[in-house]
Each structure stands twice: as C-alpha cells, then as structure tokens.
C-alpha cells in the first residue's frame, strides 16, 4: 500500500467550518456592539428631548455637600466624593469578608458537631438568618443600635460601658455605646506606620523563604516542616522588631522620590513607546508560547486553522493597543501622572510622591494605643481617639457578615460532607485524633470543594454592601445618588456604579479563580 | 448541522446590517418628526399669547399635557406623601395637605372636578425623574425653586405658593433656644433627607459660621425625625415649615412637652420658595398651572371664598377682574388658554382661595400667614398675582 495518501483539499472558504466559526463570532460581536450603540444613541437623544444633556462635568466640579464618614467628609469634587464612597464600600467589604469567613467556618463546623446543642444552635442560626431578607436585617440592626445603649450603659456616665447587667467586664472608658454607634480602643496609626508596613513587606518576603526552607527540610527527611508555625513566628518577630526598627525602611523614601521625579519629568513620548513596546511584547509572548506548545521533537507542529485565527487575533489586538498608545498621549499622561483624570492628578508620579512622603516620615512608634474620647457638648466620639464605629457602619457590617456567614457555613458543611467517608475511616485506622483528622485529612480536601461557592458568597457580600443606603451609610451608591440628585446626571452616575461593581466583582473572582486553580487536583 | 449554522450566520449578519441601517435611518428622521409637530404647537403657543415662534419645540410632550390629562380624565400629581401639613397620606389612602389641595385646584380648573386627582407619593430623590419621564403631569412636592434645577433638569417652576426658609431643630436640653445660631451647632450630628437643597445649604452655612458638623443623609425626612428622637441625630434640618409641622405633631401626639424642641435660627439659613414644577417647553400647560395658582391669590385678594363665590357671581356690582376670572364676563380669558370659561370658578368653589387652602392645612400645625412672606402683598407679604386682564 504505497499509494500516496491524497492530500486533503480545503473546502472553499464559505464552507470552511473554521472560517465560518470566526465570521459568526465577529458578526455576533458587531451585533452586540451595534445594539449597545443604538441603545446609547437613543437614550441620549431622548434625554436631549427632555433637555437633559449627559455630561461628566460634575466629576471635576465642587459638589457642595458633606459625606457622613470617610477619608474626607468635605469632598472637593464629584470624583472625590465617589472615591470616598468607594473607600467606604471597601472598608465594609474587606472587613466583612474576613469576619464572615471566620464566623461561617465556625458555624459550618458547629453544625456537624456531635454536641447536640451546638449543632442545633448552628442549624437555628442558619435557618433564621438566611430566610430573612438582608435589607430587613440591616434596618433591624440600625434600630438595635438605638436601643442597646439603654440596656447596657450605666446611668449617669458619658455613655461609657462600665458594666453589663451589673457585671464589670472592662475598665472604665474602654467601650462607649450610644445611639450614634460605638467607640473602642484602637491602635491609632501614627506617622511611622508606612515605614512599619514596609518592614512587614520585607517580613513577608522572608516568610516565603523560611517556609520553602522548612518544606525542603521535610522533603529531605531531616525534620518535620511545621511550615505555618515557622511562617507565623517569623511574621510576628518582624512585627515586633519593626516597632523599634521600622525607621530603616525610610531608605526607600529617596527611591520612591526618584521614581516620582522620573515619571514626572521624562518626556511622555518615552512612556508611549515603552507602553507600546510592552503591549507588542505581550502579544509576541502569547503567540510565541502557543507556537512553542505546538512544537514537536520533529520540528514546528502543524498549526490548525483555529490556531491561525487565534494567533492573528492576538497580533491584531496587540498592534491595535500599541498604536493606540503611540498615537494618543492623553491616557498615558494620566497614567504616569503628567495629566489628570476628571481634574485630579492620580497617576504613578503622584503615587510615588505619596509613598516618598510616607516613608520619609518620622521615626516615632508606628502605632499609638489610644482610648476613645468624647468631643464637644453633644458628646460625639472624637475622630482622633480610639476607633469609632458609626451606627450606619455597624448596622451594615453586622448585617452582611451574619447573612453571608450563614451561607458560608452551609458551603463549609457541604464541603466537609463531600469528603469520602473512607478518608475519615482511614485516618482513624492509623490512629489520628479527631482534631488531627479534621486538620490534616478532611479540611484540606474539603477546602477544594468549599472555595468556589464561598467565592460566590464573597461576590454577594461585596454587592450587598450597596444596601447600606437603607441606614444612610455613605457608600458609592448613596454618594452617587446624592450627586445625581444635585446635578441630574443619572446616566454617568449609573455608569460609574456599574463600572465599580464590575471591577470589584471581577477582581474578587479573579483572585478566587487563581486560588482555585492552584488547589485543583493535579491530573496527568 | 452545517447548513443550519450557515443559515443562522447569514441571518445574524443580515440582522446586524438591518440594525445598522435602521440606526442610520432614524437619526435624520428625528428632526423631521419635530418639524411635523411644530405647526400644531406653534398654534397653541400663539393662541396663549406667546409670539416666540422661532423657538424649536424640543419636548416630546410639547403642548400635549393638557390633551393627555383631558383624555385620561384624571390629573396625575406628584406629592411628598409624608410631609406634615403639606401632603400626608391618610389611613384611608386619601391625600391631605397644602400641596395636595394645590393639585386639586389644578384638577378643578382642567377637568372641572377637584376629586379627579391621582396622587403619587414621591421621595425627594425620585421626584424630578418621575416628572421628566411623564409619570406625573405636575409636581407639587414642597420643591424649592433654584437656578440649577430650573436650568439643568429640563423642568420649569411655577409661581411660589409657599415662601419657606431652612431651619434647624434641636433639643432645649442641649441648650438650644430660638436665638441659637449656626455657630452653636459645632460638633453635632445633623440629619436631613437626601436629594434636597438642604444638604448644600447646611454644609455651606455651617462652614461659613465656622462650625464643624457631621451630616447624615437619610432617604426620607421621617427617618431623620426617628434618628432625632432616638438620639442618633443631635439636630435635624429642613424647611422651617417641615420642622414646625413635625414639632407640633409630636406635641399633639404627646411625644414631647411644649418647648422641648426648638427651631432656630430666627433668620432662616436660606430662601426656600416652594411651588409647582412642570415639564419645560409646554407653554399651554405652564400657563394653566400658573394662572390656577394666581386665581387662588386673586380670589384671596378680593375676598372671594368657596362660601361666597356663588353669591358674588350673581351680584350686579361684580368686580370686572372677578367677572373675567370667574368666566361670567364675555371678555374672559380662560377659553383662550384651552380651559372652560368657568375653570377658575370651579377652583374657588371646590377648593377655595389661597387663604382657605393655607388656613385649612397649615394653621393646625402652627404655621400662620401673619407677618410672614406668605401674607398678601398689601399686608407686607409676597403673595402677589399679576392682574387678570
């Protein structure tokens, strides 16, 4: 059978599956873009008919209203007002995720407990919390804050929590409670804090090496790793030493100063070329990687039509972006800090100037332990002393934490139950204690199953913080609403909201996905 | 399989082209449509006395609100629903108050029946959108006339029906008296509702007085009042009428003793002229609203009330201005506005004159006309209507 194998002839392009597939994809994309374009044009035309012109001017103009809490309560522009809303939203989201994870894990494990009371309490908690709408819960907690102080605060003092039902639990002046919220002692950061943070970053790098070293020791069989113990120990050591030695990171100050000057003074053309080069290089790397993957010992593998399309698309996108950066100086200027976004200079240069100032700051302690204090004749909490938890923040935070913890608890329970029974039995058979079994065999396997649903709960938590509007918490939604009430610019505000929540959700899911990928069973 | 795919693909591509073409077509037709409706609208504007024919009519509802309301047989009026004495939803679902009665006056003028009103309770934040979107024909929701609202929202303001000013309410136990000033609020938590001019006024006012405040904005003013009662707000701020209304209600309900809360400062923080709002570029509708309000002013000026209008109308020595206004003289002007001749007679007989509307709703909560800007012009107030001739 030596007859030459007939070379397959390609069908004409209009019948070629690969070609058609991509044509459909591109047509679909055009369809979607066109629909959005049509919708946008129509809505702008309709607004124009109502004499409402869409404009982003408010972003750089003074807003003239106050925000109840945030890094500034008197924003100087619409953009800064939205930034205050964003940071307030992040405060709740990040601390909420940490607390909900902790509480949820405890609830989930409790529900599996052999202790009847513990397991039933966890069940009741979950059933009650997740069957009540979150909005109702948040409003409920807002009302509770107005009632609690009457129950727990001694008559005749300034609202300091002295004793709970006649039982002294804390020194006088440590906890304050009033209908305005709570205040508690806190480590108030002072001017050395950034140097200390820099020191801790060095510590984190050290931890990485120490952890690797312990693992290698165990793999060599010379010692048990105890990686987490070592890592934690090193971090604590750095933290303690850092309180005294943090000033050494002040040497980073001039480095940041140099970077700030570099970004400010280098001609913009250099950055345009550099960015274009970077994009082009990125495109090249992607193409190169794909080609390399297909390389066989016999030489370059055969590229399918599909590959050709992918590679050419990558090339087109890379070249497109490179040209964009080369031809349009504006976005690049804003990025490096030579231009401005909505009248605010927030580029790399400003970032490094800020870091320079922070790292060159004083050599005092990074934190001061400070007790809360009352200010003025209305007995409001002083913002400079201790830590103030406002009524709105508390109601929203406790609401989303309790609510999300109920769902995380169920995900944890499901994950633990999904680990095959044989694993536990095998663990017991080799003589592990129940706690060891949980820590070393069940939880590591359960974690893999728990992570994806818990990641979804994190997304829910982030989005649910927008319900803070019910208790007047000034997050991006509340602040944005105030702006459009004042200016009538509903569409730009809604676009800002959508962009921000998409950004947060996509970032969170990217983190969770990455982690998930790392934890996946490696299959060969 | 392939065939289906291909057909689908062709359809998609065709669809995209079709969509693109439609988009191209619609863009130029928009002005055409406007031109087509132009003659009709210019007719009505000419009839109502406006001679400015060159102004393009941009509003999609240009000149059409009256016809819409007539066809529907009911006036959709946006009110607050929870503003003491201005618009309060009663337990039986009816709406009472000063703003609600102004809506009824317009319904009486347009439809001849003061009961043909459908009230929408709107929050401060949603009121303008509701009006622009056509959910309501008219907005009378203690809304302050400001330059920015007049110019940027695509809306117009009618004559001011209540001259208000922003005040602050505090507790006497915190040391506040009626003579307190904004400088005394330093360090306080102030609450108000979102989407109002109040927010800006208090921020600017406190900054001018050198007071640092925390401003907490809630969705509706009753929430701010709850916070004030519970102690999460040290002070509340809004229009003085609203503060006094809430205070009197609280005293009436026995929640507080008289003098426990005080409204200050003596001179209001700001000017808050409250009045009706309607969509821009509908002159006919604007004229109807304006003159309905003026009719109540003029009736008050000439002492015509719902009680005596019938006897006055039959009298031989009828004031010529009243003859025109009530539609009994031949030279009446209501028909040229698109209303029936007796439109304002219906307003006065069914709803009453300005003083009646004011006294009925606002006197019980401690708001009186004497000595305020809301007195008639000849009493030193600002209630002044142009002549009906």
HADDOCK unambig.tbl for C-alpha pairs under 7 A between the chains (distance, minus, plus):
assign (segid A and resid 24 and name CA) (segid B and resid 9 and name CA) 5.76 0.50 0.50
assign (segid A and resid 27 and name CA) (segid B and resid 13 and name CA) 5.98 0.50 0.50
assign (segid A and resid 31 and name CA) (segid B and resid 16 and name CA) 5.20 0.50 0.50
assign (segid A and resid 34 and name CA) (segid B and resid 20 and name CA) 6.93 0.50 0.50
assign (segid A and resid 38 and name CA) (segid B and resid 23 and name CA) 6.45 0.50 0.50
assign (segid A and resid 49 and name CA) (segid B and resid 58 and name CA) 5.39 0.50 0.50
assign (segid A and resid 49 and name CA) (segid B and resid 59 and name CA) 5.33 0.50 0.50
assign (segid A and resid 49 and name CA) (segid B and resid 60 and name CA) 6.36 0.50 0.50
assign (segid A and resid 50 and name CA) (segid B and resid 59 and name CA) 5.76 0.50 0.50
assign (segid A and resid 50 and name CA) (segid B and resid 132 and name CA) 6.66 0.50 0.50
assign (segid A and resid 50 and name CA) (segid B and resid 154 and name CA) 5.62 0.50 0.50
assign (segid A and resid 51 and name CA) (segid B and resid 153 and name CA) 6.94 0.50 0.50
assign (segid A and resid 51 and name CA) (segid B and resid 154 and name CA) 4.54 0.50 0.50
assign (segid A and resid 52 and name CA) (segid B and resid 152 and name CA) 6.65 0.50 0.50
assign (segid A and resid 52 and name CA) (segid B and resid 153 and name CA) 6.06 0.50 0.50
assign (segid A and resid 52 and name CA) (segid B and resid 154 and name CA) 5.91 0.50 0.50
assign (segid A and resid 64 and name CA) (segid B and resid 200 and name CA) 5.43 0.50 0.50
assign (segid A and resid 64 and name CA) (segid B and resid 203 and name CA) 6.98 0.50 0.50
assign (segid A and resid 65 and name CA) (segid B and resid 199 and name CA) 5.81 0.50 0.50
assign (segid A and resid 65 and name CA) (segid B and resid 200 and name CA) 4.90 0.50 0.50
assign (segid A and resid 65 and name CA) (segid B and resid 203 and name CA) 5.84 0.50 0.50
assign (segid A and resid 66 and name CA) (segid B and resid 203 and name CA) 6.23 0.50 0.50
assign (segid A and resid 66 and name CA) (segid B and resid 215 and name CA) 6.06 0.50 0.50
assign (segid A and resid 67 and name CA) (segid B and resid 215 and name CA) 6.41 0.50 0.50
assign (segid A and resid 68 and name CA) (segid B and resid 214 and name CA) 5.61 0.50 0.50
assign (segid A and resid 68 and name CA) (segid B and resid 215 and name CA) 5.08 0.50 0.50
assign (segid A and resid 68 and name CA) (segid B and resid 216 and name CA) 4.97 0.50 0.50
assign (segid A and resid 146 and name CA) (segid B and resid 230 and name CA) 6.07 0.50 0.50
assign (segid A and resid 146 and name CA) (segid B and resid 232 and name CA) 6.96 0.50 0.50
assign (segid A and resid 179 and name CA) (segid B and resid 230 and name CA) 6.81 0.50 0.50
assign (segid A and resid 179 and name CA) (segid B and resid 231 and name CA) 5.67 0.50 0.50
assign (segid A and resid 179 and name CA) (segid B and resid 232 and name CA) 4.63 0.50 0.50
assign (segid A and resid 180 and name CA) (segid B and resid 232 and name CA) 4.42 0.50 0.50
assign (segid A and resid 376 and name CA) (segid B and resid 187 and name CA) 5.79 0.50 0.50
assign (segid A and resid 378 and name CA) (segid B and resid 187 and name CA) 6.77 0.50 0.50
assign (segid A and resid 378 and name CA) (segid B and resid 188 and name CA) 5.98 0.50 0.50
assign (segid A and resid 472 and name CA) (segid B and resid 216 and name CA) 6.82 0.50 0.50
assign (segid A and resid 472 and name CA) (segid B and resid 217 and name CA) 5.96 0.50 0.50
assign (segid A and resid 472 and name CA) (segid B and resid 218 and name CA) 5.08 0.50 0.50
assign (segid A and resid 482 and name CA) (segid B and resid 194 and name CA) 6.19 0.50 0.50
assign (segid A and resid 482 and name CA) (segid B and resid 195 and name CA) 5.65 0.50 0.50
assign (segid A and resid 485 and name CA) (segid B and resid 125 and name CA) 5.84 0.50 0.50
assign (segid A and resid 485 and name CA) (segid B and resid 195 and name CA) 4.75 0.50 0.50
assign (segid A and resid 486 and name CA) (segid B and resid 195 and name CA) 6.43 0.50 0.50
assign (segid A and resid 488 and name CA) (segid B and resid 153 and name CA) 6.12 0.50 0.50
